[in-house]
Every structure is written in structure tokens, then in C-alpha cells.
Amino acid sequence: MTVAPVEAPPSPPREDKRWRQVDVKIRRLGARPDGLIEVLHTVQEVFGFLDDDALGYVSEALGVPPSRVLGVATFYSHFVRKPQGLHTCVVCMGTACYINGASAIFERLHGTLGIDAGGTTPDGRVSLLRARCLGACSMAPAVVVDDEVHGRMSPDGIEQMLEAL
């Protein structure tokens, strides 16, 4: 059995040395479509978000249709499509969280921060996001602040947490 050599990835969309880290990940995974999520994680770790140029590059490098790359990038709540604030706050809107008060938590954040879901405060301090489900149903309602899950949250609790940031 012979193994086809791995082709070099396409040219990155911008002159930026951080693309080398992405290319290393792509080569390590063998530039295969089943590495899509892992490569998207790498791009986001390196750049902080997934813009259209990055998605196009990943699509070409892995041989995955652009629509599939975009679909994965928009389906999973841990991927973001634009630069985020210094802190991120993700409110779970899954069934368990919703019936336990997630909408009140979101409304409090919306009012306090003055931004909608997907927005960032004008000072760049906080980004507010909604997720379909965080998988923390036993802790409903759940909120993720800076990659840390906080369960049994309340509107007052999240406001106190924001003040402490």
C-alpha cells in the first residue's frame, strides 16, 4: 500500500506569521477533511476569531466545501466570527436553561451592557453571546464567562460577576 504525499497548504490569505501555526496543524492532520473542527480551533486560538478569509483558507487547505466550513463555524457556539471583547459572556438558551430563567439573565446582560447577542461593548471590554446548548443542563441556567462555566446563575449573580471583571 502506498500513501500519497501530503500536499502543501495553499498560500495564506494574509502575510502573517501566525498562519504558520495553522499550517503546522494542517500538515500534522494530513490535510484531511475530518480535521476540520480541530483546524478551526487552531485558527481561532491563533487569531481570536474566524473571518471569511480564514474559512476560505481552511476550505481550500482541507478540500472541504466552503458551505460546510461555514456551517461548522456557525453551528458550534465556541466558534466566533468577529473579534471579541476582552471578556466573553455566553448565555445558554437550551431548553433546560431557558425554562430555568436564561432569558431573564440575557435580558439583564443586554440592559446592563447595552449590546445585543453577538455584540461587543464600545470599550471592547465584554462580548455577549447566546448558545443553543452548552451541555451543562444539570446546572441550568448556565453562563460561560471567559471559558468558565457558571451554573445555577441568576440575573443578580451575572451582574455581580460582570462587576468583578
PyMOL commands that place a pseudoatom at each C-alpha (Angstrom):
pseudoatom trace, name=CA, resn=MET, resi=1, chain=A, elem=C, hetatm=0, pos=[0.000, 0.000, 0.000]
pseudoatom trace, name=CA, resn=THR, resi=2, chain=A, elem=C, hetatm=0, pos=[1.335, 3.404, -0.905]
pseudoatom trace, name=CA, resn=VAL, resi=3, chain=A, elem=C, hetatm=0, pos=[0.407, 6.631, 0.791]
pseudoatom trace, name=CA, resn=ALA, resi=4, chain=A, elem=C, hetatm=0, pos=[0.021, 9.752, -1.296]
pseudoatom trace, name=CA, resn=PRO, resi=5, chain=A, elem=C, hetatm=0, pos=[2.245, 12.604, -0.172]
pseudoatom trace, name=CA, resn=VAL, resi=6, chain=A, elem=C, hetatm=0, pos=[0.523, 15.406, 1.684]
pseudoatom trace, name=CA, resn=GLU, resi=7, chain=A, elem=C, hetatm=0, pos=[0.292, 18.481, -0.481]
pseudoatom trace, name=CA, resn=ALA, resi=8, chain=A, elem=C, hetatm=0, pos=[1.452, 21.807, 0.859]
pseudoatom trace, name=CA, resn=PRO, resi=9, chain=A, elem=C, hetatm=0, pos=[-1.405, 24.009, 2.025]
pseudoatom trace, name=CA, resn=PRO, resi=10, chain=A, elem=C, hetatm=0, pos=[-2.449, 26.909, -0.215]
pseudoatom trace, name=CA, resn=SER, resi=11, chain=A, elem=C, hetatm=0, pos=[-0.999, 30.358, 0.337]
pseudoatom trace, name=CA, resn=PRO, resi=12, chain=A, elem=C, hetatm=0, pos=[-2.423, 32.033, 3.420]
pseudoatom trace, name=CA, resn=PRO, resi=13, chain=A, elem=C, hetatm=0, pos=[-4.886, 34.886, 2.867]
pseudoatom trace, name=CA, resn=ARG, resi=14, chain=A, elem=C, hetatm=0, pos=[-2.608, 37.454, 4.556]
pseudoatom trace, name=CA, resn=GLU, resi=15, chain=A, elem=C, hetatm=0, pos=[1.054, 37.903, 5.254]
pseudoatom trace, name=CA, resn=ASP, resi=16, chain=A, elem=C, hetatm=0, pos=[1.051, 36.983, 8.910]
pseudoatom trace, name=CA, resn=LYS, resi=17, chain=A, elem=C, hetatm=0, pos=[3.455, 34.635, 10.643]
pseudoatom trace, name=CA, resn=ARG, resi=18, chain=A, elem=C, hetatm=0, pos=[0.627, 33.195, 12.731]
pseudoatom trace, name=CA, resn=TRP, resi=19, chain=A, elem=C, hetatm=0, pos=[-0.543, 31.259, 9.652]
pseudoatom trace, name=CA, resn=ARG, resi=20, chain=A, elem=C, hetatm=0, pos=[2.493, 29.034, 10.126]
pseudoatom trace, name=CA, resn=GLN, resi=21, chain=A, elem=C, hetatm=0, pos=[0.884, 27.599, 13.270]
pseudoatom trace, name=CA, resn=VAL, resi=22, chain=A, elem=C, hetatm=0, pos=[-2.247, 26.808, 11.273]
pseudoatom trace, name=CA, resn=ASP, resi=23, chain=A, elem=C, hetatm=0, pos=[-0.198, 25.204, 8.504]
pseudoatom trace, name=CA, resn=VAL, resi=24, chain=A, elem=C, hetatm=0, pos=[1.636, 23.020, 11.025]
pseudoatom trace, name=CA, resn=LYS, resi=25, chain=A, elem=C, hetatm=0, pos=[-1.717, 21.772, 12.359]
pseudoatom trace, name=CA, resn=ILE, resi=26, chain=A, elem=C, hetatm=0, pos=[-2.983, 21.093, 8.833]
pseudoatom trace, name=CA, resn=ARG, resi=27, chain=A, elem=C, hetatm=0, pos=[0.142, 19.119, 7.938]
pseudoatom trace, name=CA, resn=ARG, resi=28, chain=A, elem=C, hetatm=0, pos=[0.025, 17.225, 11.242]
pseudoatom trace, name=CA, resn=LEU, resi=29, chain=A, elem=C, hetatm=0, pos=[-3.550, 16.157, 10.486]
pseudoatom trace, name=CA, resn=GLY, resi=30, chain=A, elem=C, hetatm=0, pos=[-2.678, 15.186, 6.925]
pseudoatom trace, name=CA, resn=ALA, resi=31, chain=A, elem=C, hetatm=0, pos=[-4.787, 17.947, 5.330]
pseudoatom trace, name=CA, resn=ARG, resi=32, chain=A, elem=C, hetatm=0, pos=[-7.860, 15.711, 5.658]
pseudoatom trace, name=CA, resn=PRO, resi=33, chain=A, elem=C, hetatm=0, pos=[-11.473, 16.894, 5.850]
pseudoatom trace, name=CA, resn=ASP, resi=34, chain=A, elem=C, hetatm=0, pos=[-12.023, 15.071, 9.150]
pseudoatom trace, name=CA, resn=GLY, resi=35, chain=A, elem=C, hetatm=0, pos=[-9.627, 17.551, 10.778]
pseudoatom trace, name=CA, resn=LEU, resi=36, chain=A, elem=C, hetatm=0, pos=[-11.950, 20.490, 10.113]
pseudoatom trace, name=CA, resn=ILE, resi=37, chain=A, elem=C, hetatm=0, pos=[-13.025, 21.197, 13.690]
pseudoatom trace, name=CA, resn=GLU, resi=38, chain=A, elem=C, hetatm=0, pos=[-9.500, 20.861, 15.046]
pseudoatom trace, name=CA, resn=VAL, resi=39, chain=A, elem=C, hetatm=0, pos=[-8.117, 23.219, 12.383]
pseudoatom trace, name=CA, resn=LEU, resi=40, chain=A, elem=C, hetatm=0, pos=[-10.880, 25.755, 13.073]
pseudoatom trace, name=CA, resn=HIS, resi=41, chain=A, elem=C, hetatm=0, pos=[-9.986, 25.624, 16.770]
pseudoatom trace, name=CA, resn=THR, resi=42, chain=A, elem=C, hetatm=0, pos=[-6.359, 26.322, 15.872]
pseudoatom trace, name=CA, resn=VAL, resi=43, chain=A, elem=C, hetatm=0, pos=[-7.292, 29.271, 13.661]
pseudoatom trace, name=CA, resn=GLN, resi=44, chain=A, elem=C, hetatm=0, pos=[-9.437, 30.729, 16.429]
pseudoatom trace, name=CA, resn=GLU, resi=45, chain=A, elem=C, hetatm=0, pos=[-6.735, 30.190, 19.060]
pseudoatom trace, name=CA, resn=VAL, resi=46, chain=A, elem=C, hetatm=0, pos=[-4.198, 31.945, 16.853]
pseudoatom trace, name=CA, resn=PHE, resi=47, chain=A, elem=C, hetatm=0, pos=[-6.344, 34.824, 15.544]
pseudoatom trace, name=CA, resn=GLY, resi=48, chain=A, elem=C, hetatm=0, pos=[-9.140, 35.059, 18.116]
pseudoatom trace, name=CA, resn=PHE, resi=49, chain=A, elem=C, hetatm=0, pos=[-11.980, 34.596, 15.618]
pseudoatom trace, name=CA, resn=LEU, resi=50, chain=A, elem=C, hetatm=0, pos=[-12.865, 33.035, 12.247]
pseudoatom trace, name=CA, resn=ASP, resi=51, chain=A, elem=C, hetatm=0, pos=[-13.251, 35.557, 9.434]
pseudoatom trace, name=CA, resn=ASP, resi=52, chain=A, elem=C, hetatm=0, pos=[-14.229, 34.811, 5.821]
pseudoatom trace, name=CA, resn=ASP, resi=53, chain=A, elem=C, hetatm=0, pos=[-10.611, 34.717, 4.638]
pseudoatom trace, name=CA, resn=ALA, resi=54, chain=A, elem=C, hetatm=0, pos=[-9.711, 32.157, 7.285]
pseudoatom trace, name=CA, resn=LEU, resi=55, chain=A, elem=C, hetatm=0, pos=[-12.699, 29.976, 6.426]
pseudoatom trace, name=CA, resn=GLY, resi=56, chain=A, elem=C, hetatm=0, pos=[-11.792, 30.117, 2.738]
pseudoatom trace, name=CA, resn=TYR, resi=57, chain=A, elem=C, hetatm=0, pos=[-8.227, 29.139, 3.500]
pseudoatom trace, name=CA, resn=VAL, resi=58, chain=A, elem=C, hetatm=0, pos=[-9.295, 26.198, 5.664]
pseudoatom trace, name=CA, resn=SER, resi=59, chain=A, elem=C, hetatm=0, pos=[-11.756, 25.101, 2.989]
pseudoatom trace, name=CA, resn=GLU, resi=60, chain=A, elem=C, hetatm=0, pos=[-9.083, 25.061, 0.316]
pseudoatom trace, name=CA, resn=ALA, resi=61, chain=A, elem=C, hetatm=0, pos=[-6.407, 23.501, 2.532]
pseudoatom trace, name=CA, resn=LEU, resi=62, chain=A, elem=C, hetatm=0, pos=[-8.632, 20.622, 3.658]
pseudoatom trace, name=CA, resn=GLY, resi=63, chain=A, elem=C, hetatm=0, pos=[-10.587, 20.185, 0.455]
pseudoatom trace, name=CA, resn=VAL, resi=64, chain=A, elem=C, hetatm=0, pos=[-13.876, 20.838, 2.239]
pseudoatom trace, name=CA, resn=PRO, resi=65, chain=A, elem=C, hetatm=0, pos=[-16.683, 22.795, 0.525]
pseudoatom trace, name=CA, resn=PRO, resi=66, chain=A, elem=C, hetatm=0, pos=[-16.897, 26.392, 1.792]
pseudoatom trace, name=CA, resn=SER, resi=67, chain=A, elem=C, hetatm=0, pos=[-20.539, 25.856, 2.772]
pseudoatom trace, name=CA, resn=ARG, resi=68, chain=A, elem=C, hetatm=0, pos=[-19.561, 23.006, 5.107]
pseudoatom trace, name=CA, resn=VAL, resi=69, chain=A, elem=C, hetatm=0, pos=[-16.773, 25.042, 6.718]
pseudoatom trace, name=CA, resn=LEU, resi=70, chain=A, elem=C, hetatm=0, pos=[-19.165, 27.959, 7.274]
pseudoatom trace, name=CA, resn=GLY, resi=71, chain=A, elem=C, hetatm=0, pos=[-21.824, 25.583, 8.580]
pseudoatom trace, name=CA, resn=VAL, resi=72, chain=A, elem=C, hetatm=0, pos=[-19.472, 24.128, 11.183]
pseudoatom trace, name=CA, resn=ALA, resi=73, chain=A, elem=C, hetatm=0, pos=[-18.131, 27.564, 12.151]
pseudoatom trace, name=CA, resn=THR, resi=74, chain=A, elem=C, hetatm=0, pos=[-21.638, 28.933, 12.727]
pseudoatom trace, name=CA, resn=PHE, resi=75, chain=A, elem=C, hetatm=0, pos=[-23.197, 25.825, 14.298]
pseudoatom trace, name=CA, resn=TYR, resi=76, chain=A, elem=C, hetatm=0, pos=[-20.835, 25.448, 17.253]
pseudoatom trace, name=CA, resn=SER, resi=77, chain=A, elem=C, hetatm=0, pos=[-21.165, 28.209, 19.825]
pseudoatom trace, name=CA, resn=HIS, resi=78, chain=A, elem=C, hetatm=0, pos=[-17.471, 28.126, 20.749]
pseudoatom trace, name=CA, resn=PHE, resi=79, chain=A, elem=C, hetatm=0, pos=[-16.517, 29.494, 17.319]
pseudoatom trace, name=CA, resn=VAL, resi=80, chain=A, elem=C, hetatm=0, pos=[-16.828, 33.249, 16.822]
pseudoatom trace, name=CA, resn=ARG, resi=81, chain=A, elem=C, hetatm=0, pos=[-16.928, 35.090, 13.517]
pseudoatom trace, name=CA, resn=LYS, resi=82, chain=A, elem=C, hetatm=0, pos=[-15.687, 38.526, 14.555]
pseudoatom trace, name=CA, resn=PRO, resi=83, chain=A, elem=C, hetatm=0, pos=[-13.223, 39.918, 17.081]
pseudoatom trace, name=CA, resn=GLN, resi=84, chain=A, elem=C, hetatm=0, pos=[-14.398, 39.551, 20.661]
pseudoatom trace, name=CA, resn=GLY, resi=85, chain=A, elem=C, hetatm=0, pos=[-14.055, 41.750, 23.699]
pseudoatom trace, name=CA, resn=LEU, resi=86, chain=A, elem=C, hetatm=0, pos=[-11.527, 41.280, 26.445]
pseudoatom trace, name=CA, resn=HIS, resi=87, chain=A, elem=C, hetatm=0, pos=[-14.149, 39.159, 28.259]
pseudoatom trace, name=CA, resn=THR, resi=88, chain=A, elem=C, hetatm=0, pos=[-16.840, 36.950, 26.756]
pseudoatom trace, name=CA, resn=CYS, resi=89, chain=A, elem=C, hetatm=0, pos=[-20.160, 36.053, 28.281]
pseudoatom trace, name=CA, resn=VAL, resi=90, chain=A, elem=C, hetatm=0, pos=[-22.162, 33.228, 26.693]
pseudoatom trace, name=CA, resn=VAL, resi=91, chain=A, elem=C, hetatm=0, pos=[-25.711, 32.604, 27.890]
pseudoatom trace, name=CA, resn=CYS, resi=92, chain=A, elem=C, hetatm=0, pos=[-27.065, 29.117, 27.258]
pseudoatom trace, name=CA, resn=MET, resi=93, chain=A, elem=C, hetatm=0, pos=[-30.542, 29.211, 25.725]
pseudoatom trace, name=CA, resn=GLY, resi=94, chain=A, elem=C, hetatm=0, pos=[-31.074, 25.447, 25.624]
pseudoatom trace, name=CA, resn=THR, resi=95, chain=A, elem=C, hetatm=0, pos=[-34.359, 24.043, 26.911]
pseudoatom trace, name=CA, resn=ALA, resi=96, chain=A, elem=C, hetatm=0, pos=[-33.240, 23.368, 30.496]
pseudoatom trace, name=CA, resn=CYS, resi=97, chain=A, elem=C, hetatm=0, pos=[-31.586, 26.766, 30.819]
pseudoatom trace, name=CA, resn=TYR, resi=98, chain=A, elem=C, hetatm=0, pos=[-34.414, 28.601, 29.099]
pseudoatom trace, name=CA, resn=ILE, resi=99, chain=A, elem=C, hetatm=0, pos=[-37.130, 27.216, 31.380]
pseudoatom trace, name=CA, resn=ASN, resi=100, chain=A, elem=C, hetatm=0, pos=[-34.942, 27.992, 34.398]
pseudoatom trace, name=CA, resn=GLY, resi=101, chain=A, elem=C, hetatm=0, pos=[-34.505, 31.669, 33.598]
pseudoatom trace, name=CA, resn=ALA, resi=102, chain=A, elem=C, hetatm=0, pos=[-31.882, 32.106, 30.885]
pseudoatom trace, name=CA, resn=SER, resi=103, chain=A, elem=C, hetatm=0, pos=[-33.959, 34.724, 29.082]
pseudoatom trace, name=CA, resn=ALA, resi=104, chain=A, elem=C, hetatm=0, pos=[-34.032, 36.905, 32.238]
pseudoatom trace, name=CA, resn=ILE, resi=105, chain=A, elem=C, hetatm=0, pos=[-30.256, 36.554, 32.534]
pseudoatom trace, name=CA, resn=PHE, resi=106, chain=A, elem=C, hetatm=0, pos=[-29.791, 37.518, 28.911]
pseudoatom trace, name=CA, resn=GLU, resi=107, chain=A, elem=C, hetatm=0, pos=[-32.136, 40.493, 29.242]
pseudoatom trace, name=CA, resn=ARG, resi=108, chain=A, elem=C, hetatm=0, pos=[-30.233, 41.720, 32.303]
pseudoatom trace, name=CA, resn=LEU, resi=109, chain=A, elem=C, hetatm=0, pos=[-26.937, 41.481, 30.408]
pseudoatom trace, name=CA, resn=HIS, resi=110, chain=A, elem=C, hetatm=0, pos=[-28.466, 43.159, 27.373]
pseudoatom trace, name=CA, resn=GLY, resi=111, chain=A, elem=C, hetatm=0, pos=[-29.709, 46.041, 29.533]
pseudoatom trace, name=CA, resn=THR, resi=112, chain=A, elem=C, hetatm=0, pos=[-26.557, 46.374, 31.616]
pseudoatom trace, name=CA, resn=LEU, resi=113, chain=A, elem=C, hetatm=0, pos=[-24.118, 46.170, 28.723]
pseudoatom trace, name=CA, resn=GLY, resi=114, chain=A, elem=C, hetatm=0, pos=[-26.298, 47.914, 26.135]
pseudoatom trace, name=CA, resn=ILE, resi=115, chain=A, elem=C, hetatm=0, pos=[-25.481, 45.350, 23.426]
pseudoatom trace, name=CA, resn=ASP, resi=116, chain=A, elem=C, hetatm=0, pos=[-27.313, 42.597, 21.598]
pseudoatom trace, name=CA, resn=ALA, resi=117, chain=A, elem=C, hetatm=0, pos=[-26.219, 38.990, 21.164]
pseudoatom trace, name=CA, resn=GLY, resi=118, chain=A, elem=C, hetatm=0, pos=[-23.071, 38.881, 19.085]
pseudoatom trace, name=CA, resn=GLY, resi=119, chain=A, elem=C, hetatm=0, pos=[-22.142, 42.412, 20.098]
pseudoatom trace, name=CA, resn=THR, resi=120, chain=A, elem=C, hetatm=0, pos=[-19.223, 43.878, 21.988]
pseudoatom trace, name=CA, resn=THR, resi=121, chain=A, elem=C, hetatm=0, pos=[-19.332, 46.879, 24.282]
pseudoatom trace, name=CA, resn=PRO, resi=122, chain=A, elem=C, hetatm=0, pos=[-17.975, 50.076, 22.700]
pseudoatom trace, name=CA, resn=ASP, resi=123, chain=A, elem=C, hetatm=0, pos=[-14.942, 49.967, 25.003]
pseudoatom trace, name=CA, resn=GLY, resi=124, chain=A, elem=C, hetatm=0, pos=[-14.129, 46.421, 23.824]
pseudoatom trace, name=CA, resn=ARG, resi=125, chain=A, elem=C, hetatm=0, pos=[-14.439, 45.061, 27.355]
pseudoatom trace, name=CA, resn=VAL, resi=126, chain=A, elem=C, hetatm=0, pos=[-17.256, 42.475, 27.034]
pseudoatom trace, name=CA, resn=SER, resi=127, chain=A, elem=C, hetatm=0, pos=[-18.810, 40.451, 24.224]
pseudoatom trace, name=CA, resn=LEU, resi=128, chain=A, elem=C, hetatm=0, pos=[-22.267, 38.958, 24.719]
pseudoatom trace, name=CA, resn=LEU, resi=129, chain=A, elem=C, hetatm=0, pos=[-23.207, 35.707, 23.013]
pseudoatom trace, name=CA, resn=ARG, resi=130, chain=A, elem=C, hetatm=0, pos=[-26.040, 33.192, 23.080]
pseudoatom trace, name=CA, resn=ALA, resi=131, chain=A, elem=C, hetatm=0, pos=[-25.549, 29.451, 22.677]
pseudoatom trace, name=CA, resn=ARG, resi=132, chain=A, elem=C, hetatm=0, pos=[-28.097, 26.844, 21.623]
pseudoatom trace, name=CA, resn=CYS, resi=133, chain=A, elem=C, hetatm=0, pos=[-26.871, 24.498, 24.353]
pseudoatom trace, name=CA, resn=LEU, resi=134, chain=A, elem=C, hetatm=0, pos=[-23.721, 24.361, 26.444]
pseudoatom trace, name=CA, resn=GLY, resi=135, chain=A, elem=C, hetatm=0, pos=[-24.287, 20.802, 27.620]
pseudoatom trace, name=CA, resn=ALA, resi=136, chain=A, elem=C, hetatm=0, pos=[-24.493, 21.921, 31.240]
pseudoatom trace, name=CA, resn=CYS, resi=137, chain=A, elem=C, hetatm=0, pos=[-28.197, 21.122, 31.664]
pseudoatom trace, name=CA, resn=SER, resi=138, chain=A, elem=C, hetatm=0, pos=[-27.789, 19.805, 35.205]
pseudoatom trace, name=CA, resn=MET, resi=139, chain=A, elem=C, hetatm=0, pos=[-26.534, 23.281, 36.207]
pseudoatom trace, name=CA, resn=ALA, resi=140, chain=A, elem=C, hetatm=0, pos=[-29.267, 25.257, 34.430]
pseudoatom trace, name=CA, resn=PRO, resi=141, chain=A, elem=C, hetatm=0, pos=[-29.302, 28.105, 33.842]
pseudoatom trace, name=CA, resn=ALA, resi=142, chain=A, elem=C, hetatm=0, pos=[-25.670, 28.144, 32.749]
pseudoatom trace, name=CA, resn=VAL, resi=143, chain=A, elem=C, hetatm=0, pos=[-23.472, 31.007, 31.622]
pseudoatom trace, name=CA, resn=VAL, resi=144, chain=A, elem=C, hetatm=0, pos=[-19.897, 30.786, 30.388]
pseudoatom trace, name=CA, resn=VAL, resi=145, chain=A, elem=C, hetatm=0, pos=[-17.710, 33.725, 31.346]
pseudoatom trace, name=CA, resn=ASP, resi=146, chain=A, elem=C, hetatm=0, pos=[-14.218, 33.678, 29.869]
pseudoatom trace, name=CA, resn=ASP, resi=147, chain=A, elem=C, hetatm=0, pos=[-14.367, 29.920, 29.166]
pseudoatom trace, name=CA, resn=GLU, resi=148, chain=A, elem=C, hetatm=0, pos=[-15.521, 29.045, 32.698]
pseudoatom trace, name=CA, resn=VAL, resi=149, chain=A, elem=C, hetatm=0, pos=[-18.989, 27.533, 33.157]
pseudoatom trace, name=CA, resn=HIS, resi=150, chain=A, elem=C, hetatm=0, pos=[-21.116, 29.012, 35.936]
pseudoatom trace, name=CA, resn=GLY, resi=151, chain=A, elem=C, hetatm=0, pos=[-24.272, 27.139, 36.819]
pseudoatom trace, name=CA, resn=ARG, resi=152, chain=A, elem=C, hetatm=0, pos=[-27.493, 27.984, 38.617]
pseudoatom trace, name=CA, resn=MET, resi=153, chain=A, elem=C, hetatm=0, pos=[-26.940, 31.567, 37.553]
pseudoatom trace, name=CA, resn=SER, resi=154, chain=A, elem=C, hetatm=0, pos=[-29.386, 34.399, 38.226]
pseudoatom trace, name=CA, resn=PRO, resi=155, chain=A, elem=C, hetatm=0, pos=[-29.699, 37.909, 36.790]
pseudoatom trace, name=CA, resn=ASP, resi=156, chain=A, elem=C, hetatm=0, pos=[-28.260, 39.378, 40.003]
pseudoatom trace, name=CA, resn=GLY, resi=157, chain=A, elem=C, hetatm=0, pos=[-25.473, 36.786, 40.048]
pseudoatom trace, name=CA, resn=ILE, resi=158, chain=A, elem=C, hetatm=0, pos=[-24.354, 37.523, 36.500]
pseudoatom trace, name=CA, resn=GLU, resi=159, chain=A, elem=C, hetatm=0, pos=[-24.431, 41.258, 37.151]
pseudoatom trace, name=CA, resn=GLN, resi=160, chain=A, elem=C, hetatm=0, pos=[-22.179, 40.802, 40.190]
pseudoatom trace, name=CA, resn=MET, resi=161, chain=A, elem=C, hetatm=0, pos=[-19.859, 38.652, 38.121]
pseudoatom trace, name=CA, resn=LEU, resi=162, chain=A, elem=C, hetatm=0, pos=[-19.620, 41.362, 35.447]
pseudoatom trace, name=CA, resn=GLU, resi=163, chain=A, elem=C, hetatm=0, pos=[-18.797, 43.989, 38.054]
pseudoatom trace, name=CA, resn=ALA, resi=164, chain=A, elem=C, hetatm=0, pos=[-15.911, 41.824, 39.257]
pseudoatom trace, name=CA, resn=LEU, resi=165, chain=A, elem=C, hetatm=0, pos=[-14.329, 41.591, 35.790]
for i in range(1, 165): cmd.bond("trace and resi %d" % i, "trace and resi %d" % (i + 1))
show_as sticks, trace
zoom trace
